[in-house]
Amino acid sequence: MTNIKAPFFEIGPKSYLYGDEILELAKAADAASEKYDVDIIFTCPVVDIRRVKENTKRIHVLLPTWIPFPWVVVWLTFCPRAW
């Protein structure tokens, strides 16, 4: 993982946005990150992480979770529709 330098912003829409809406927000954040040379931490639902990561180049895309990461892997294993 690359280092995040201060100042930075964090965008965490929880699950209020998903699909095309979260991708649109991520692209806007990516453009702002590039324009103003600032790091942005962008959290999004697990089902959208791949799409957001593939369509942005500068923001730091992370998964917000309150459960230990191994449980997320188990969940993804048994919920193929999430992929």
Secondary structure, DSSP 8 states (H G I E B T S, - for coil): -----SSEEEE--TTSS-THHHHHHHHHHHHHHHHHT-EEEEE--GGGHHHHHHT-SSSEEE---SS-HHHHHHHHHH-GGG-
